[in-house]
Amino acid sequence: MATTKKKDPATKATPRRASSKTAAQKTAAGPREEALANEALKMVDKAAALLRKGFRSGAQTTQKTRLEAKHQAHGLLNKASSVLDDLLSQSTSTLHNVINKI
C-alpha cells in the first residue's frame, strides 16, 4: 500500500534587517552642498518651464522661438549638470583625503 506523504512547503529564511543601532545613518548635507543642489534644481525647473511653454503654445509660436527655448533649456541643464558634477568631484576628493588620513 503506497502512502502519499505531503511535504511541507519549503520556507525561506527571511534576511534579518540591520537593527537601528547598526543601520547606516544618513548625514545631512552641509549648507554649501544644500545651496548648490538647490541652485541646480532651480535650473532644472527653469528648463522644464521653458519646454512646457513651448509645448503649450504650440502653433502660436514659431519654430525659431521653440528652437531658442530648446537651446536655453539645454544650456540650463548643462549648467545644472556642471554644478552637480563639481559638487560630486569635490565630495569625492574630500572622501579620498579622509580615507588617506586613516
JOVEN-V584042 format. One record per backbone hydrogen bond with DSSP energy under -1.0 kcal/mol. NH is the residue of the N-H (numbers start at 1). CO is the residue of the C=O. E is the energy in kcal/mol with one decimal. If there is no record, write none. Layout:
BEGIN
nh->{NH | NH}
co->{CO | CO}
e->{E | E}
END
This chain:
BEGIN
nh->{23 | 34 | 35 | 36 | 37 | 38 | 39 | 40 | 41 | 42 | 43 | 44 | 45 | 46 | 47 | 48 | 49 | 50 | 51 | 52 | 53 | 54 | 55 | 56 | 57 | 60 | 61 | 66 | 67 | 68 | 69 | 70 | 71 | 72 | 73 | 74 | 75 | 76 | 77 | 78 | 79 | 80 | 81 | 82 | 83 | 84 | 85 | 86 | 87 | 88 | 89 | 90 | 91 | 92 | 93 | 94 | 95 | 96 | 97 | 98 | 99 | 100 | 101 | 102}
co->{19 | 30 | 31 | 32 | 33 | 34 | 35 | 36 | 37 | 38 | 39 | 40 | 41 | 42 | 43 | 44 | 45 | 46 | 47 | 48 | 49 | 50 | 51 | 52 | 53 | 57 | 58 | 62 | 63 | 64 | 65 | 66 | 67 | 68 | 69 | 70 | 71 | 72 | 73 | 74 | 75 | 76 | 77 | 78 | 79 | 80 | 81 | 82 | 83 | 84 | 85 | 86 | 87 | 88 | 89 | 90 | 91 | 92 | 93 | 94 | 95 | 96 | 97 | 98}
e->{-1.7 | -2.5 | -2.1 | -2.3 | -2.5 | -2.3 | -2.2 | -2.4 | -2.3 | -2.2 | -1.9 | -2.1 | -2.4 | -2.4 | -2.4 | -2.4 | -2.3 | -2.5 | -2.2 | -2.6 | -2.4 | -1.8 | -1.9 | -2.9 | -2.0 | -2.5 | -1.1 | -1.9 | -2.4 | -2.2 | -2.3 | -2.2 | -2.3 | -2.6 | -2.6 | -2.4 | -2.4 | -2.4 | -2.4 | -2.1 | -2.2 | -2.5 | -2.4 | -2.3 | -2.5 | -2.4 | -2.4 | -2.7 | -2.2 | -2.3 | -2.6 | -2.5 | -2.2 | -2.4 | -2.4 | -2.2 | -2.3 | -2.5 | -2.2 | -2.2 | -2.5 | -2.5 | -1.7 | -1.2}
END
